[in-house]
Amino acid sequence: MQTSPRQFGYKFSGYFMEYGPIQAEGLDGAKAEVRRRLGVARLPQGCQIWDLAERPITKWRVDVAS
């Protein structure tokens, strides 16, 4: 049984820019695609990947200055 691909977004720790969409069957497939795009064997520490059906990519976000 094959499911339709879902879309995922990703973000690196310490950065405000969000990237995507990536189409994959599931979260593991999305992680593998991000690793392939980056050319690394392991994702960078703190890399966040989420389903765009749950939360869309934020186009512009301004961090509040402290």
C-alpha positions as CSV (number, residue, x, y, z in Angstrom):
1,M,0.0,0.0,0.0
2,Q,1.5,3.3,-1.1
3,T,0.6,6.6,0.5
4,S,0.8,10.0,-1.1
5,P,3.9,12.1,-0.3
6,R,3.5,14.7,2.4
7,Q,5.4,18.0,2.6
8,F,7.9,18.9,5.3
9,G,9.8,22.0,6.3
10,Y,13.1,22.2,8.2
11,K,15.1,24.7,10.2
12,F,18.6,24.8,11.7
13,S,19.3,25.6,15.4
14,G,20.2,29.2,15.9
15,Y,18.8,30.4,12.6
16,F,15.5,32.0,11.9
17,M,15.2,31.0,8.2
18,E,12.9,28.0,7.5
19,Y,13.4,25.9,4.4
20,G,11.1,23.6,2.4
21,P,8.9,22.2,1.2
22,I,10.4,18.7,0.9
23,Q,8.1,15.9,-0.3
24,A,8.5,12.5,1.5
25,E,6.5,9.6,2.6
26,G,7.1,10.3,6.2
27,L,9.4,12.0,8.7
28,D,12.2,9.5,8.2
29,G,12.1,10.1,4.5
30,A,12.2,13.8,5.0
31,K,15.3,13.5,7.3
32,A,17.0,11.4,4.6
33,E,16.3,14.0,2.0
34,V,17.7,16.8,4.1
35,R,20.8,14.8,4.7
36,R,21.1,14.1,1.0
37,R,20.7,17.9,0.2
38,L,23.3,18.8,2.7
39,G,25.7,16.0,1.7
40,V,26.1,14.8,5.3
41,A,25.7,11.4,7.0
42,R,24.1,12.9,10.2
43,L,21.8,15.9,10.6
44,P,23.3,18.9,12.4
45,Q,22.4,19.0,16.1
46,G,19.2,20.9,16.7
47,C,17.9,20.6,13.2
48,Q,14.1,20.7,13.3
49,I,11.9,19.0,10.7
50,W,8.1,19.2,10.8
51,D,5.0,18.3,8.7
52,L,3.7,21.3,6.9
53,A,0.1,20.1,7.4
54,E,0.7,20.8,11.2
55,R,2.5,24.1,10.8
56,P,3.3,26.0,7.6
57,I,6.7,27.6,6.9
58,T,7.1,31.0,8.4
59,K,8.1,33.3,5.6
60,W,9.3,36.3,7.7
61,R,9.9,36.3,11.4
62,V,11.6,39.1,13.4
63,D,13.1,38.1,16.7
64,V,12.4,40.4,19.5
65,A,15.6,42.3,20.6
66,S,16.4,42.0,24.3
